[in-house]
Amino acid sequence: DSYETILVERKGRVALLTLNRPKALNALNLQVMREVVAATEALDRDPDVGCIVLTGSAKAFAAGADIKEMSPQNYLDMYLSDWFTAWDRLGQVRTPTLAAVSGYALGGGCELAMLCDILLASDTAVFGQPEIKLGVIPGIGGSQRLTRAVGKAKAMELCLTGRTMDAEEAERAGLVSRVVPADDLLGEALTVAETVAGMSLPVAMMAKESVNRSFETTLTEGVRFERRLFHAVFATADQKEGMSAFTEKRAPKFTHR
Ligand code: HXC
């Protein structure tokens, strides 16, 4: 696979996908979208990948959708090409994903981070949905996922004023799970990813599916969905192994079956 705007590396069961358009602060043009989606879907099909880490540079995770590419488009260009819709596929991969965010995560960059399952930020991270300042609104789910993550009060203020929030505020608001010093971000992200990738992949997929279900359904239906998957994990060899290992006071050796 040869990509021009991203780098893909494998570290054991962890895959690291790095946005690599430094001259544009990783602005997300259509080529970046196609490459990120294609690479992620390929990794998702690989049973030897247990977690996919998505990161950018120290200065920018991604400074948004590519403004220069979008600027001349008219309504029918956007509608007929269904602009940005391919990004939805990133939210549909089954392998757990982790966004490691340093620097700017603005507009589409913030939305891309929110499409991932776990969000880790460096203390230099800056989040926001500044589209309104360009005369547009979020287009990759920002108005929906930011609101679910941080609640109406902050989401509304961010989307209407375009103001950004720093890593500390993002953590307080519940957008990111943890903030780490910039120099430790990648190391910490890979450590978390290795931990996730060390779990049973099908069981991790079910845990992810179950958490994500809570955004789509009522509590009663969500709990029912969880209960069915909970019963289903007892069909896996990894459940037997995990529980035997506990009883035998040793580390489990999951086979992802
Ligand atoms: C295209 C971008 C870009 C973007 C930066 N660049 N962001 N190109 N699209 N979103 C380019 C700049 O034009 C510049 O190219 C180079 O990257 C370096 O950026 P600078 O502005 O010179 O860097 P700096 O002064 O450090 O400022 C960083 C910044 C600023 C604060 C992040 O770049 C910025 O405000 N960018 C736009 C952020 C934004 O509004 N994002 C939301 C996009 S809209 P040259 O060639 O001049 O060197 C979006 C909406 C999706 O995502 C849905 C709506 C339809």
Boltz pocket constraint, residues with backbone or C-beta under 6 A from the ligand:
constraints:
  - pocket:
      binder: B
      contacts: [[A, 22], [A, 23], [A, 24], [A, 25], [A, 27], [A, 28], [A, 63], [A, 64], [A, 65], [A, 66], [A, 67], [A, 68], [A, 70], [A, 104], [A, 106], [A, 107], [A, 108], [A, 109], [A, 130], [A, 131], [A, 134], [A, 136], [A, 137], [A, 138], [A, 139], [A, 140]]
      max_distance: 6.0
